[in-house]
Amino acid sequence: MLESIVENFPDEDILKADGLDGAVIGIDLTTMRLIYSKLKCIEVLMLEDDMGYLEALEYLDFNTFNSYVGELTPIWCDDTI
């Protein structure tokens, strides 16, 4: 998904979250912010960093989901409910 977005918008500055490329589910065409699935982010950490579900969720909540890194801060879709 990420490759397709970058390919279709080559002139846009797109902010990516390190290591979570596989969790991208889309882009907001108004703000050009990437949209990530929270559940897929958790799954990435569980598979690649050998974390349990709660450990991955806690890590992402503290280090990623609540971080603001400017106007292009990604959108975190809460699909964990």
C-alpha positions as CSV (number, residue, x, y, z in Angstrom):
1,M,0.0,0.0,0.0
2,L,2.7,2.5,1.0
3,E,4.7,1.9,-2.3
4,S,1.5,2.6,-4.3
5,I,0.8,5.8,-2.4
6,V,4.4,7.1,-2.8
7,E,4.3,6.2,-6.5
8,N,1.0,8.0,-7.1
9,F,2.1,11.2,-5.2
10,P,5.8,11.6,-6.1
11,D,5.8,15.4,-5.5
12,E,4.3,15.2,-2.0
13,D,6.2,15.2,1.3
14,I,4.8,12.1,3.1
15,L,5.8,11.4,6.7
16,K,6.3,7.7,7.4
17,A,6.5,6.0,10.8
18,D,9.7,4.0,11.0
19,G,9.3,0.3,10.7
20,L,5.5,0.3,10.2
21,D,5.3,0.4,6.4
22,G,3.2,-2.7,6.4
23,A,0.5,-1.1,8.6
24,V,-0.4,1.7,6.1
25,I,-4.0,1.4,5.0
26,G,-4.4,4.7,3.1
27,I,-3.9,8.4,2.8
28,D,-6.0,11.4,3.7
29,L,-6.1,13.2,0.3
30,T,-7.0,16.6,2.0
31,T,-3.9,16.7,4.3
32,M,-1.7,14.1,2.5
33,R,-1.2,12.3,5.9
34,L,-0.7,8.6,5.9
35,I,-3.3,6.5,7.7
36,Y,-2.1,3.5,9.7
37,S,-4.1,0.7,11.2
38,K,-3.3,0.5,14.9
39,L,-4.0,-3.3,14.8
40,K,-1.6,-3.8,12.0
41,C,1.0,-1.7,13.9
42,I,0.6,-4.0,16.9
43,E,0.9,-7.1,14.6
44,V,4.2,-5.7,13.1
45,L,5.8,-5.3,16.5
46,M,4.5,-8.8,17.6
47,L,6.1,-10.4,14.5
48,E,9.2,-8.4,14.0
49,D,10.2,-7.4,17.6
50,D,8.8,-10.5,19.3
51,M,6.5,-8.6,21.6
52,G,3.2,-9.8,23.1
53,Y,0.0,-8.0,22.2
54,L,-0.2,-5.9,25.4
55,E,3.5,-5.1,25.3
56,A,3.3,-3.9,21.7
57,L,0.1,-1.8,22.4
58,E,1.8,-0.2,25.4
59,Y,4.9,0.6,23.5
60,L,3.0,2.1,20.6
61,D,0.7,4.1,22.8
62,F,3.6,5.6,24.6
63,N,6.1,6.1,21.7
64,T,4.0,6.4,18.6
65,F,0.2,6.9,18.7
66,N,0.3,9.9,21.0
67,S,3.3,11.7,19.3
68,Y,2.9,14.9,17.4
69,V,5.6,15.4,14.8
70,G,4.1,18.3,12.8
71,E,1.5,18.9,10.2
72,L,2.1,15.6,8.5
73,T,1.8,13.5,11.7
74,P,0.2,10.2,10.5
75,I,-3.4,9.4,11.3
76,W,-3.8,6.3,13.5
77,C,-7.0,4.4,12.7
78,D,-8.3,2.7,15.9
79,D,-9.4,-0.6,14.6
80,T,-8.5,-2.5,17.8
81,I,-12.0,-2.3,19.2
